[in-house]
């Protein structure tokens, strides 16, 4: 008799031709979700081309993958409202216009995500709520410098 294999490990992802690692595929999925959100909410996001734009004639895409990945993680992984993600995208665009680097903005968004996740796990913890609010304020100030 043949033993039935138990499904262990992580589920398979649809990766074209298996050319990239799982991590690259997951990050690409988050970037695509954020790009989709930005293109759907184009009216609410002025200067969206600073984060993501595509040119159909030359088949090129210009994007800030680190920022888009964090916004995509907010949307998919952390289950935030699309309006919150659009707000963070607008703050990111303002910071980019003001000369901040993508890495600085990405770190700031990650801090926002992590503190919001922790504050949701431990309700009524005012310290975590204040830290999350301060992280959003820091990102807003990056755009006002």
Secondary structure, 3 states (H helix, E strand, C coil): CCCCCCCCCCCCCCCHHHCCCHHHHHHHHHHHHHHHHHHHCCCCCCCHHHCEEEECCCCEEEECHHHHHHHHHHHHCCCCCHHHHHHHHHHHHHHHHCCCCHHHHHHHHHHHHHHHHHHHHCCCCHHHHHHHHHHHHHHHHHHHC
